[in-house]
Amino acid sequence: MRSLAFNLINKEKIKTTEAKAKELRSFIEKLVTKAKTDNLSNRRLVISKIKESSAKKLFEKIAPKYKDRKGGYTRIIKLPCRKGDASKMAIIEFV
C-alpha cells in the first residue's frame, strides 16, 4: 500500500488492478483527511504511513484542494480486463 499511495500522490493518477484500487482508496482517503488539518501530530501520523517527500506534497498541494469536501477524494474508473491473466483493471485518481 505504501508504494501505491506514494505513486498516487506523486502522479495523481495510476493504473492498477481493481482490487488494489479499492484497497488503496480507503488507505489514501484516511491520509487526505488527516492532511486537511495541518499540525505536527497529523504530519507525524502521515509520515509514518508514507514517505516524507510525498507527505509534503500531500499537505501542501493535494489536501488544501479538499478543505471544504467531506470525503470522496478519489475516483475509480474501471477498464477492460488485462490480456495476460484476465484480471480486472482500473484507474484511480484524485477528483
Secondary structure, 3 states (H helix, E strand, C coil): CHHHHHHHHHHCEEEEEHHHHHHHHHHHHHHHHHHHCCCHHHHHHHHHHCCHHHHHHHHHHHHHHHCCCCCCCEEEEEECCCCCCCCCEEEEEEC
